[in-house]
Amino acid sequence: MPEAKPNRAGTRRPRAPRSGQTGPAAEPDAPAPAARRRPPARRPPARRPAPAAREIDLIETGSREHYEDAALYDYEYRRRRADVTFYRELARRRLGGSGRILELGCGSGRVTVPLARDGHEVVALDRSRPMLDRLRARVAALPAAAAARITPAEGDLRSFEVPGAFPLVIAAFNVLEHLYTRGEVDACLRSVAAHLAPGGVFAFDVQLPDLGWLLRDPGKRWARTRFTDPTTKRRMLYSTNHDYDPISQIALIRLYYDPVDPVDGPGHGHGHAGGDGPGHVVQLSQRKFFPAELEALVSHAGMRVLERFGDFSFGPLGPGAESQVLVCQVAPTKTRDRPRAP
């Protein structure tokens, strides 16, 4: 918390005598007091400058660039299963054997397909055409019954419209972290509320902010990992770093993909990075939400938090959690108490 500034009015100065008034220490032959200067006009409080054009471009680029190579995306997150299990179990608890689900930010269908295999009808919404194309290819390879239960749809989180009402709406794997302002969050939540059936719920997860991670040195490379690109079959070195703005709470993340040049000869079995042509950088922008803030945003949009978990095993939210998993519902309309007659 920043240190409080001293109050300028906290120290009283002796008032100057009014015109025609003799002060207690005034002398007859004392020189006339200098004319009082008008105090300078107060400046309005400084406003935080609007984000620079470059920062806005990076945020926009980071909202889509990570999803343009759908094959690489699927490869990178192929072992992410805990959230899939969570949403399948939540659907079973809420809908029973089958039901209608609207999935926001469905991507290539990592969660969509298992839900459809379980018997649910899923409207899968995303704005990324490469990811939707990947989803359609996966749907085409499914058995006919499961494929018929998936409806891909292109749309924006802030203003989507799909027909029908849903007893369950979900947004898995940090989807809402692509809503960068309070207005965008509110627009999304109100769109969700408009698509919920009576008694329906909205379940989503975002990361629990880790200040140690957010405040890492942006000049260093982190999480260095070697892998083989699933499309080009080239050996690559992955690393990442980021800049975090604590005011906007937006992390501008850079994902580096550098080719690994194999080197023959003793002692060089693992090769080195950067010698097999230029690498490339992928931008990823994420908005971070703190728990009390997130609950307030949900409430502001006319919804309430029914359940909140700290992992995908329905465990409680605590300091060591990596995720915040919320299950929300449209809040009941409050009726004002009418004044009683005297």
C-alpha positions as CSV (number, residue, x, y, z in Angstrom):
1,M,0.0,0.0,0.0
2,P,1.5,3.4,-1.0
3,E,2.5,5.7,1.9
4,A,-0.1,8.3,2.6
5,K,0.9,11.8,1.7
6,P,0.7,14.5,4.4
7,N,-2.3,16.7,4.4
8,R,-1.3,20.1,3.2
9,A,-4.0,21.7,5.3
10,G,-2.9,19.9,8.4
11,T,-0.5,22.6,9.5
12,R,-2.2,25.9,10.3
13,R,-0.6,29.2,9.4
14,P,-1.4,32.4,11.4
15,R,-4.0,34.4,9.5
16,A,-3.0,37.8,8.2
17,P,-4.7,40.7,9.8
18,R,-7.7,42.0,7.9
19,S,-7.7,45.5,6.5
20,G,-8.0,48.1,9.2
21,Q,-7.3,45.6,12.0
22,T,-4.3,46.0,14.3
23,G,-2.6,42.8,15.1
24,P,-1.5,42.1,18.6
25,A,2.2,42.7,17.7
26,A,1.6,45.4,15.2
27,E,3.7,48.6,15.6
28,P,2.6,52.0,14.4
29,D,5.7,52.6,12.3
30,A,5.8,49.1,10.8
31,P,5.8,48.9,7.0
32,A,2.6,48.0,5.3
33,P,2.2,44.3,4.7
34,A,2.8,43.1,1.2
35,A,-0.2,42.5,-0.9
36,R,-1.4,38.9,-0.6
37,R,-1.0,36.8,-3.6
38,R,-3.8,34.8,-5.0
39,P,-3.1,31.2,-4.3
40,P,-2.4,29.2,-7.5
41,A,-5.3,27.4,-9.0
42,R,-5.4,23.7,-8.0
43,R,-4.6,21.4,-10.8
44,P,-7.0,18.5,-11.5
45,P,-5.7,15.2,-10.3
46,A,-3.5,13.6,-12.9
47,R,-5.2,10.9,-15.0
48,R,-3.5,7.7,-16.0
49,P,-2.8,8.1,-19.7
50,A,-4.7,5.9,-22.1
51,P,-2.9,2.8,-23.3
52,A,-0.5,3.6,-26.1
53,A,-1.4,2.4,-29.6
54,R,1.4,-0.2,-29.4
55,E,0.1,-1.6,-26.2
56,I,-3.5,-1.8,-27.6
57,D,-2.1,-3.6,-30.7
58,L,-0.2,-6.1,-28.5
59,I,-3.4,-6.8,-26.5
60,E,-5.4,-7.4,-29.6
61,T,-2.7,-9.5,-31.2
62,G,-2.3,-11.5,-28.0
63,S,-6.0,-12.3,-27.9
64,R,-5.7,-14.3,-31.2
65,E,-2.1,-15.1,-32.2
66,H,-1.7,-18.1,-29.8
67,Y,-4.6,-19.8,-31.5
68,E,-3.6,-19.4,-35.2
69,D,-1.6,-22.6,-35.2
70,A,-4.3,-25.0,-34.0
71,A,-2.1,-28.1,-34.5
72,L,0.7,-26.7,-32.3
73,Y,-1.9,-25.6,-29.7
74,D,-3.3,-29.1,-29.4
75,Y,0.1,-30.5,-29.1
76,E,1.1,-28.2,-26.3
77,Y,-2.0,-28.9,-24.2
78,R,-2.5,-32.6,-25.1
79,R,-1.8,-33.6,-21.5
80,R,-4.2,-31.1,-19.9
81,R,-7.0,-33.4,-18.6
82,A,-8.0,-32.3,-15.1
83,D,-10.3,-29.5,-16.4
84,V,-11.9,-31.8,-18.9
85,T,-12.7,-34.3,-16.1
86,F,-14.1,-31.4,-14.0
87,Y,-16.5,-30.1,-16.6
88,R,-17.7,-33.6,-17.5
89,E,-18.5,-34.3,-13.8
90,L,-20.2,-30.9,-13.4
91,A,-22.4,-31.6,-16.5
92,R,-23.3,-35.0,-15.0
93,R,-24.2,-33.5,-11.7
94,R,-26.2,-30.6,-13.2
95,L,-27.8,-32.3,-16.3
96,G,-27.8,-36.0,-15.5
97,G,-27.4,-38.3,-18.6
98,S,-27.7,-35.6,-21.2
99,G,-28.5,-31.9,-21.7
100,R,-27.7,-28.8,-23.7
101,I,-24.4,-27.0,-23.1
102,L,-23.1,-23.7,-24.5
103,E,-19.3,-23.7,-24.4
104,L,-17.5,-20.3,-24.8
105,G,-14.0,-20.3,-26.2
106,C,-14.3,-23.9,-27.3
107,G,-11.1,-23.9,-29.3
108,S,-10.5,-27.1,-31.2
109,G,-12.8,-29.1,-29.0
110,R,-10.6,-30.4,-26.2
111,V,-13.6,-30.2,-23.8
112,T,-16.3,-30.2,-26.4
113,V,-15.8,-33.7,-27.8
114,P,-15.7,-35.5,-24.4
115,L,-19.0,-33.7,-23.5
116,A,-20.6,-34.8,-26.7
117,R,-19.4,-38.4,-26.2
118,D,-21.1,-38.3,-22.8
119,G,-24.4,-37.6,-24.6
120,H,-24.7,-33.8,-24.3
121,E,-25.6,-31.5,-27.1
122,V,-22.9,-28.8,-27.3
123,V,-23.0,-25.5,-29.1
124,A,-19.3,-24.7,-29.3
125,L,-18.5,-21.0,-29.8
126,D,-15.2,-19.4,-30.6
127,R,-14.0,-16.4,-32.7
128,S,-10.8,-18.1,-34.0
129,R,-11.4,-19.6,-37.4
130,P,-8.3,-21.8,-37.3
131,M,-9.5,-23.4,-34.1
132,L,-13.1,-23.8,-35.4
133,D,-11.7,-25.4,-38.6
134,R,-9.7,-27.8,-36.4
135,L,-12.9,-28.6,-34.4
136,R,-14.9,-29.3,-37.5
137,A,-12.2,-31.7,-38.7
138,R,-12.4,-33.5,-35.3
139,V,-16.2,-33.7,-35.5
140,A,-16.0,-35.2,-39.0
141,A,-13.9,-38.0,-37.6
142,L,-16.3,-38.8,-34.7
143,P,-19.0,-41.5,-34.8
144,A,-22.2,-40.1,-36.4
145,A,-24.2,-39.9,-33.2
146,A,-21.5,-37.9,-31.3
147,A,-20.8,-35.7,-34.3
148,A,-24.5,-34.7,-34.6
149,R,-24.5,-33.4,-31.0
150,I,-21.8,-30.7,-31.7
151,T,-22.7,-27.4,-33.4
152,P,-19.7,-25.1,-34.0
153,A,-20.5,-21.4,-34.0
154,E,-18.4,-18.3,-34.6
155,G,-18.9,-15.5,-32.2
156,D,-17.4,-12.9,-29.8
157,L,-17.4,-13.4,-26.1
158,R,-18.7,-9.9,-25.6
159,S,-21.7,-10.0,-27.9
160,F,-22.6,-13.5,-28.9
161,E,-26.1,-14.7,-29.8
162,V,-27.1,-18.3,-30.3
163,P,-30.6,-19.7,-30.4
164,G,-32.2,-21.3,-27.4
165,A,-31.5,-21.3,-23.6
166,F,-29.0,-23.5,-21.8
167,P,-29.1,-25.1,-18.4
168,L,-25.2,-25.1,-18.5
169,V,-22.8,-22.6,-20.0
170,I,-19.1,-23.1,-19.6
171,A,-15.8,-21.3,-20.4
172,A,-12.8,-23.6,-19.8
173,F,-9.1,-22.9,-19.6
174,N,-8.8,-19.2,-18.8
175,V,-11.1,-18.1,-21.6
176,L,-12.4,-15.0,-19.6
177,E,-8.8,-13.8,-19.3
178,H,-9.3,-12.5,-22.8
179,L,-11.8,-9.9,-21.5
180,Y,-9.5,-7.0,-20.8
181,T,-11.7,-4.3,-19.3
182,R,-14.5,-4.2,-16.7
183,G,-16.9,-3.3,-19.6
184,E,-15.9,-6.3,-21.6
185,V,-16.4,-8.6,-18.6
186,D,-19.8,-7.2,-17.8
187,A,-20.9,-7.5,-21.5
188,C,-19.9,-11.2,-21.5
189,L,-21.6,-12.0,-18.2
190,R,-24.8,-10.3,-19.2
191,S,-24.7,-12.2,-22.6
192,V,-24.3,-15.4,-20.6
193,A,-27.2,-14.5,-18.3
194,A,-29.4,-13.9,-21.4
195,H,-28.6,-17.4,-22.6
196,L,-29.2,-19.3,-19.4
197,A,-32.4,-21.3,-18.9
198,P,-34.2,-20.7,-15.6
199,G,-32.1,-22.2,-12.8
200,G,-29.1,-22.7,-15.2
201,V,-25.5,-22.1,-14.2
202,F,-22.4,-20.6,-15.7
203,A,-19.1,-22.4,-14.8
204,F,-15.7,-21.0,-15.7
205,D,-12.1,-21.0,-14.6
206,V,-9.3,-18.4,-14.5
207,Q,-5.9,-18.4,-12.9
208,L,-5.3,-17.3,-9.4
209,P,-2.8,-14.5,-9.8
210,D,0.7,-15.5,-8.7
211,L,2.6,-12.3,-7.9
212,G,5.9,-14.1,-7.9
213,W,5.3,-15.2,-11.5
214,L,3.8,-11.9,-12.6
215,L,6.8,-9.9,-11.3
216,R,9.5,-12.0,-12.9
217,D,12.3,-10.3,-14.7
218,P,10.9,-9.6,-18.2
219,G,14.4,-9.7,-19.7
220,K,15.0,-13.4,-18.9
221,R,13.7,-16.4,-20.7
222,W,11.7,-18.9,-18.6
223,A,10.2,-22.4,-19.0
224,R,12.8,-23.6,-21.6
225,T,11.5,-26.8,-23.2
226,R,12.6,-28.7,-26.2
227,F,10.0,-30.3,-28.4
228,T,9.3,-31.4,-32.0
229,D,6.9,-29.3,-34.0
230,P,3.9,-31.5,-34.9
231,T,3.6,-30.0,-38.4
232,T,7.2,-29.2,-39.6
233,K,8.8,-32.0,-37.5
234,R,11.6,-29.6,-36.7
235,R,13.2,-29.7,-33.2
236,M,12.3,-26.5,-31.4
237,L,13.2,-24.7,-28.2
238,Y,10.3,-23.1,-26.4
239,S,10.7,-20.3,-23.8
240,T,8.7,-17.4,-22.5
241,N,8.7,-14.1,-20.7
242,H,6.2,-11.3,-20.1
243,D,5.5,-7.7,-19.0
244,Y,2.8,-7.2,-16.4
245,D,0.9,-4.0,-15.8
246,P,-0.4,-3.9,-12.2
247,I,-2.9,-1.1,-13.1
248,S,-4.6,-2.8,-16.0
249,Q,-3.8,-6.2,-14.6
250,I,-2.8,-7.4,-18.1
251,A,0.1,-9.6,-18.7
252,L,1.7,-9.3,-22.2
253,I,3.3,-12.7,-22.7
254,R,5.8,-13.6,-25.3
255,L,6.1,-17.2,-26.4
256,Y,9.4,-17.9,-28.2
257,Y,9.9,-20.7,-30.6
258,D,13.5,-21.1,-31.7
259,P,14.8,-23.9,-33.9
260,V,17.4,-26.3,-32.5
261,D,20.4,-26.9,-34.8
262,P,21.7,-30.4,-34.4
263,V,25.5,-30.4,-34.1
264,D,27.6,-33.5,-34.8
265,G,30.6,-34.4,-32.9
266,P,31.5,-35.5,-29.4
267,G,30.0,-33.5,-26.5
268,H,27.3,-31.9,-28.7
269,G,24.6,-34.5,-28.6
270,H,21.9,-32.1,-27.5
271,G,22.5,-29.4,-30.1
272,H,22.0,-25.7,-29.5
273,A,19.3,-23.1,-30.3
274,G,19.2,-20.5,-32.9
275,G,21.3,-21.9,-35.7
276,D,18.7,-23.5,-38.0
277,G,17.0,-20.3,-39.3
278,P,15.1,-17.6,-37.4
279,G,12.7,-18.4,-34.7
280,H,9.4,-16.5,-34.1
281,V,7.5,-15.0,-31.2
282,V,3.8,-15.5,-30.5
283,Q,2.0,-12.9,-28.4
284,L,-0.5,-13.9,-25.7
285,S,-2.3,-11.3,-23.6
286,Q,-4.2,-12.2,-20.4
287,R,-6.2,-10.2,-17.9
288,K,-5.6,-11.3,-14.3
289,F,-8.5,-11.4,-11.8
290,F,-8.1,-11.4,-8.0
291,P,-10.8,-13.4,-6.1
292,A,-12.7,-10.6,-4.4
293,E,-12.6,-8.5,-7.6
294,L,-14.0,-11.5,-9.6
295,E,-16.8,-12.0,-7.2
296,A,-17.7,-8.3,-7.4
297,L,-17.7,-8.4,-11.2
298,V,-20.0,-11.3,-11.2
299,S,-22.4,-9.5,-8.8
300,H,-22.3,-6.3,-10.8
301,A,-23.6,-8.2,-13.8
302,G,-26.6,-9.5,-11.9
303,M,-25.2,-12.9,-11.1
304,R,-24.1,-14.6,-7.9
305,V,-21.4,-17.2,-7.1
306,L,-23.0,-20.5,-6.0
307,E,-19.7,-22.4,-5.6
308,R,-16.0,-21.6,-5.8
309,F,-13.2,-24.1,-6.1
310,G,-9.4,-23.9,-6.1
311,D,-8.8,-26.9,-8.4
312,F,-10.5,-29.2,-10.8
313,S,-11.2,-31.8,-8.0
314,F,-13.8,-29.6,-6.4
315,G,-11.3,-28.6,-3.7
316,P,-11.5,-25.3,-1.8
317,L,-9.9,-22.1,-3.0
318,G,-6.8,-21.4,-0.9
319,P,-3.4,-19.6,-1.1
320,G,-1.7,-22.5,-2.9
321,A,-4.3,-22.8,-5.7
322,E,-3.4,-22.3,-9.3
323,S,-7.0,-21.7,-10.6
324,Q,-10.2,-20.2,-9.5
325,V,-13.2,-22.2,-10.6
326,L,-16.6,-20.5,-10.3
327,V,-20.1,-21.8,-10.7
328,C,-22.5,-18.8,-11.0
329,Q,-26.2,-18.3,-11.4
330,V,-28.5,-15.3,-12.2
331,A,-29.2,-13.6,-8.9
332,P,-32.9,-13.5,-7.9
333,T,-34.5,-10.1,-8.3
334,K,-34.7,-8.2,-5.1
335,T,-38.0,-6.6,-4.3
336,R,-37.8,-3.4,-2.3
337,D,-39.7,-3.4,1.0
338,R,-42.7,-1.2,0.8
339,P,-43.2,1.3,3.6
340,R,-45.8,0.1,6.1
341,A,-49.0,2.1,6.5
342,P,-49.1,4.0,9.8
